[in-house]
Every structure is written in C-alpha cells, then in structure tokens.
Amino acid sequence: MSTIRQADLIASVADALQFISYFHPQDYIQALARAYELEQSPAAKDAIAQILTNSRLCAEGHRPICQDTGIVVAFIKVGMDVRWDAKLSLTDMVNEGVRQAYLHPDNKLRASIVSAPAFGRKNTRDNTPAVIHTELVPGDKLDITIAAKGGGSENKSKFVMLNPSDSILDWVLKTVPTMGAGWCPPGMLGIGIGGSAEKAMLLAKEALMEPIDMAELKQRGPRNAIEELRIELHDKVNALGIGAQGLGGLTTVLDVKILDFPTHAASKPVAMIPNCAATRHVHFTLDGSGPAALVPPDLTAWPKVDWQPSAESKRVDLNALTPAVVASWQPGDRLLLNGKMLTGRDAAHQRIAELLASGKGLPDGVDFHNRVIYYVGPVDPVRDEVVGPAGPTTATRMDKFTETMLAETGLIAMVGKAERGPVAIASIKKHQAAYLMAVGGAAYLVSKAIKGARVVAFEDLGMEAIYEFDVRDMPVTVAVDARGTSVHQTGPAEWSQKIAAGSIAVRAR
C-alpha cells in the first residue's frame, strides 16, 4: 500500500508539462530523422529540416516546441490500494499542476483555454481546466500519462459510424485529404475502432500515446490483423503524396496507431485523431516515494540538421512592399521577410469585421495598407526575449474574413500555416494578393527572426491581441500567388502521381 502526497502529484504534473513543452519524445525524433533522410521533395525536406532544427533549439533552450502549448489531457489509472495524503480532489490537484506549469516564470507557456466556449469565450489565463480521464485498477500506484494537444491537430479529429460491412481503410484514405495540412504533418494518426461513439474517440486519443514503432513493425512483420491494417494505412496514406506541411512529399505519417473495443453488432464506430509535428506526451508512475523523476533526453539523439535559408531565397522589404512586388512572387518561392508586420487571429479578425461593419474603422495604430498580417498567437517572452515562440496558426480559420480584409483594409499579403480554402483563394486572386506559409512546428526557430514586438490593439484578448512585429529574415514560402495558384493543391497532386507511377524510388520508411 502506498500513500500519494498532494504536493508530489502537483509537482509531477507541473514538471511533466514543462518537460513535454520543450522535449519531443525520442521515438518521434528518430522517426522524423529517418523521414528527413528519405524525403525527395525539396519543399518537404526543407520543412522537416526546420522542424528538426526547432526541436533541438527548444531542447537546448527549454522553450516551447510550438506556440500552441495545447489543452492538457491526463490519463490516470488509480490503484485501488492507493492512499492519499491530500486535501484537494484529484481533479483539483491536476489543475493546480497545470496552473503552476503554465505560469512558470522561466518558461511561461501560452494560455489557450477559454471558458464559456459557446458564447463569452473568455481566456482562463492559466490553461486550466485539464481534460482528465480516470480509471480504478488493481494495485497501489498511480499511473499517469500527460499530453498537451494543440488546436491545429485536435481540430482535424474525425468520427464516423460505419456500417459493419464498410471498409475502415477506404474511409481513412477518403478522409485524410479532407483534413488539409493544418494538423502539421509529418505526424501520427490515432484510430479508435468500436465501443460507443465517445469510446471510439477516447481510444483514438489513447492510441496516440503509444510509441512510434512502424519501422520495427515492418522489419519483424505483422502478427495480427490490426498490425496488418496499421502497415497498410501507413503506406497508403503516405502514397497520397500530402507530405510535410501539405507541400507534397513522401512522408505524411510516421506511424498509425489503432486501439479497438467490442461494439454493438449493428455498429462500427471509427474515430481518427492526428498528432502533429509538436507531438507532446510523457508517461510516469507515482508509488509514494516522491514526485516523478523525468530523465532529460541525450541531446546527441537529435540528427545533425541545422536549417539555414536556401540560397534561392528572396529578401523582401515589408516596409516598402507594393502590390507589384506581391504580384511578382511565384508559387513555391522562398522568401525572407524583413521589416514590420501586424498580427491577427480569429478574435482579432472578428473585432475588425465588426468595427468595419459599424463604420467605426480600425483602432488607432492599426493600418493594414500595403502590409502583411501574420496569423499568430505568440507565447509571452521570458528573460531577454522580445517575444516567445511564435509559429503560425491554421490559416483556413481566417478564410471567412479574407474578402473583408483585402477589400476594405488595403492588406496585400497574409502569413499562416497550411493551406487556404476555395473562398480565400478566390479572394486572393480577385485582389491580386498573396498567401505565405510559415512552417508549423518550428515556432521557436521562427521567433528568433522577430527582433521587436509590441501590442498595438485589443490587449484584452491576450495572445490574440494585434501585435506589431519587426522581423529579420523570417522564412516563408509563397503558398498562394496573386493568380490563385496554391502549392497545397499542386504539390500533393504532383507527388501522389510520382509515387503511383513509380517514377521515384520510395525506400522503406
């Protein structure tokens, strides 16, 4: 029989969240390093290089891998013989650990959680509450898995209630292309099969906590039908050619994990949840002897990849940007942005739209004429930083605001993550603007290009306020040009054809 102290659980949760904010699981790094070596698409290889470089910088600097430090998910198995030396409930202890982790002065994490989600959507400021799943099990220990799930990947979760005779493989291959690239591939797919609707979703989430072992599985061969399905899904999803960041390439998923559960005879519930390039989770056990001891990874485990801008990159002066310069950019051009840009996410765009509709105009200090907007919600700075990790957010969420921004504010270019939808692309083409893509999963690397940052409007929105950034050689790719050509359409189409035609040598991944 063991006694778990309140202070030990709180400290363990806090330490775990700090730990996973800047350390990738080693299995992910090893799998991504293999994908980097095998990748033949220049754009995808460059994106993976940025992710790997960012990961090592975060491990060294103890700063977040991604600006979206996630919603906390805890899976806790409580031994039935555990005794407690605690005054708080289990939920309150976990949430206190979350609070301490996200407010840590040396590595403050971004508060992303909003209460009253249907209406007020007010930021809780400390990332509480966590989503907690508990199970009573035999024994006298506390078994805990802590994860931090970013909105970009979580928002791409899918669920279907198939007929018993329907193909899971067919549904996955049909569904993955509809997810776009906002979930920041290369990553993992967690698939839950069976149970009830909510059980399938929980299985999919739990599956993502398992180690990446696809290379080992292929080497030894499958032992059952589930492992056969994992291999088939892995190979056929990669054959879609989506590639890193949706740019087209050989690796979209590093692994596919599947958990199943008995279900009703008339049902086949299937859930699918992706894990992004900022995969974050850790497992530990408490036995009453003190808080968890998390062992930092060996920094030599990271591949010797040091991303640098390509020689073909074009420097752009944002302070002298004109529609003619924007119109000259070609799809796939790599740019290095220099000068001042404004930021804005969902909440800021909504306020801007309301102000323009009311005739009040933009706030003082907010002028988008011939300027660029960056879709980002940065982490607060620590120590000598001007801003914390500041990678892009999923751009499609701003699609419905694009026509207003381009038609009424003088905006001529946007920076975000992943693809744009048809409505936004049509507006970009109409106004001869451009959309530029920054790499998701490289937030700390991107932030090093930001040399100045100040809030200019909507300070009450926290990380969703409008900032002005002064950037130096910030790397982006022209994802939609002034003629409406999208590399997220052309890239995967090109690489899926190459893979199908056998025109490239795809080695075992």
KAKATA-V474337 format. One record per backbone hydrogen bond with DSSP energy under -0.5 kcal/mol. CO is the residue of the C=O (numbers start at 0). NH is the residue of the N-H. If there is no record, write none. Layout:
# KAKATA-V474337
<<CO	NH> <CO	NH>>
This chain:
# KAKATA-V474337
<<1	3> <1	82> <2	4> <3	84> <4	8> <5	9> <6	10> <7	11> <8	12> <9	13> <10	14> <11	15> <12	16> <13	17> <14	18> <15	19> <16	20> <17	21> <18	21> <18	22> <20	64> <21	23> <24	27> <24	28> <25	29> <26	30> <27	31> <28	32> <29	33> <30	34> <31	35> <32	36> <33	37> <34	38> <39	41> <40	44> <41	45> <42	46> <43	47> <44	48> <45	49> <46	50> <47	51> <48	52> <49	53> <50	54> <51	55> <52	56> <53	57> <54	58> <55	59> <56	60> <57	61> <57	62> <64	442> <64	443> <66	68> <70	148> <71	130> <72	146> <73	75> <73	132> <74	144> <75	77> <75	134> <76	78> <76	142> <77	136> <78	81> <82	3> <83	85> <84	5> <88	92> <89	93> <90	94> <91	95> <92	96> <93	97> <94	98> <95	99> <96	100> <97	101> <98	102> <100	103> <101	108> <103	106> <109	111> <112	123> <114	121> <115	118> <115	120> <121	114> <129	131> <130	73> <132	75> <134	77> <136	79> <138	80> <140	78> <140	142> <141	143> <141	285> <142	76> <143	283> <144	74> <145	281> <146	72> <147	149> <148	70> <149	153> <150	154> <152	155> <152	273> <153	156> <157	271> <159	161> <159	269> <161	267> <162	165> <165	167> <166	170> <167	171> <168	172> <169	173> <170	174> <171	175> <172	176> <174	177> <174	178> <175	178> <176	179> <178	181> <180	183> <183	276> <184	244> <186	253> <186	254> <187	274> <188	190> <188	256> <189	272> <190	258> <191	270> <192	260> <194	263> <195	199> <196	200> <197	201> <198	202> <199	203> <200	204> <201	205> <202	206> <203	207> <204	207> <205	208> <206	209> <212	216> <213	217> <214	218> <215	219> <216	220> <223	227> <224	228> <225	229> <226	230> <227	231> <228	232> <229	233> <230	234> <231	235> <232	236> <233	237> <234	238> <236	239> <237	240> <240	248> <241	247> <242	245> <243	246> <249	251> <251	185> <251	186> <254	188> <256	190> <258	192> <260	194> <263	266> <267	161> <268	193> <269	159> <270	191> <271	157> <272	189> <274	187> <275	278> <279	147> <281	145> <283	143> <285	141> <291	293> <292	294> <293	295> <296	298> <297	300> <298	301> <302	304> <303	305> <304	306> <309	312> <313	335> <315	317> <315	337> <316	319> <317	320> <321	325> <322	326> <323	327> <324	327> <324	328> <325	328> <329	332> <332	334> <332	477> <333	313> <334	336> <334	475> <335	315> <336	473> <337	317> <337	318> <338	470> <340	468> <341	373> <344	348> <345	349> <346	350> <347	351> <348	352> <349	353> <350	354> <351	355> <352	356> <353	357> <354	358> <354	359> <354	360> <355	358> <362	365> <364	366> <367	370> <370	411> <370	412> <371	341> <372	374> <372	414> <373	343> <373	375> <374	392> <378	387> <381	384> <388	378> <392	416> <393	396> <394	397> <395	398> <397	400> <397	401> <398	401> <398	402> <400	404> <401	405> <402	406> <403	407> <404	408> <404	410> <409	369> <411	433> <412	372> <413	435> <414	374> <415	437> <416	394> <420	424> <421	425> <422	426> <423	427> <424	428> <425	429> <426	430> <427	431> <427	432> <428	431> <433	413> <434	478> <434	479> <435	415> <436	476> <438	441> <441	445> <442	389> <442	446> <443	447> <444	447> <445	448> <446	449> <448	450> <448	471> <451	469> <453	467> <456	465> <457	460> <458	461> <460	463> <461	464> <463	344> <464	466> <465	455> <465	456> <466	342> <466	468> <467	453> <468	340> <468	470> <469	450> <469	451> <470	338> <472	474> <473	336> <475	334> <476	436> <476	478> <477	331> <478	486> <479	434> <480	483> <484	480> <485	488> <485	489> <486	490> <488	492> <489	493> <490	494> <491	495> <492	496> <493	497> <494	498> <495	499> <496	500> <497	501> <497	502> <497	503> <498	501> <503	505> <504	506>>
